[in-house]
Amino acid sequence: MLDDTHGNDELPRRTRMALLRAGLIQRIRLLRKFSRTYTGYSIACAIVWAVILTTLWIRAGDTTWHTFTVFFGGWAIGWLSASIGRVVYPPPKSRRPAA
């Protein structure tokens, strides 16, 4: 739609800033939706592990790669057991006295 208005010309600075601001606000709302939740933690961990393992796969030797994949496997088993525990066991009851 913006291409129809401006053709091949560069968008005006105010328009570009407004589009950036709108996109940033949308990303912040999405992050707030998942921040401080187990889902947000899981997504962040998956992204970090993907970056670490990809970097090691490209740059590291076989022994370093093996060490980190074993370490990741241990972390993944721990994360899986914690996830199962969160589903199976209910959260603790509040200790606040009833008003």
Secondary structure, DSSP 8 states (H G I E B T S, - for coil): -HHHHHTTS---HHHHHHHHHHHHHHHHHHHHHHTTSHHHHHHHHHHHHHHHHHHHHHHS-HHHHHHHHHHHHHHHHHHHHHHHHHHHS------S---
